Amino acid sequence: MSGRKERKLATSGGRFIAIGAPLVVVGIALAIVLDGTARGIGAAIAVLGAIPIVVGVTLLLSAGVEDRSRKEEPFA
C-alpha cells in the first residue's frame, strides 16, 4: 500500500494532466483548421496546455521515486 505522500502526489499529477489535455487538444485543432494569426493563437494555447501536462508527469514520476525510496529498493 502506498503512503499518503505518494497518493497526494499522484492525485495532483492526474489533475494537472486532466487540466492540460483539453487545452492541448483545442490548441492543436485551432492550429490545424485556421491559418494566419489564428494558427499562432492555436499554437500558443497548445503550449500553455502543455505546461500543466509537464507538471503532472513530473509529479507522477516524483510519486514513483518516493514509493521506491520508501520500500528501500535500489533504483539508481
CORJOKA-V259732 format. One record per backbone hydrogen bond with DSSP energy under -0.5 kcal/mol. NH is the residue of the N-H (numbers start at 1). CO is the residue of the C=O. If there is no record, write none. Layout:
nh=NH co=CO
nh=NH co=CO
This chain:
nh=7 co=3
nh=8 co=4
nh=9 co=5
nh=10 co=6
nh=11 co=7
nh=12 co=8
nh=13 co=9
nh=14 co=10
nh=15 co=11
nh=16 co=12
nh=17 co=13
nh=18 co=14
nh=19 co=15
nh=20 co=16
nh=21 co=17
nh=22 co=18
nh=23 co=19
nh=24 co=20
nh=25 co=21
nh=26 co=22
nh=27 co=23
nh=28 co=24
nh=29 co=25
nh=30 co=26
nh=31 co=27
nh=32 co=28
nh=33 co=29
nh=34 co=30
nh=38 co=35
nh=39 co=36
nh=40 co=36
nh=41 co=37
nh=42 co=38
nh=43 co=39
nh=44 co=40
nh=45 co=41
nh=46 co=42
nh=47 co=43
nh=48 co=44
nh=49 co=45
nh=50 co=46
nh=51 co=47
nh=52 co=48
nh=53 co=49
nh=54 co=50
nh=55 co=51
nh=56 co=52
nh=57 co=53
nh=58 co=54
nh=59 co=55
nh=60 co=56
nh=61 co=57
nh=62 co=58
nh=63 co=59
nh=64 co=60
nh=65 co=61
nh=66 co=62
nh=67 co=63
nh=68 co=64
nh=69 co=65
nh=70 co=66
nh=71 co=67
nh=72 co=69
nh=73 co=68
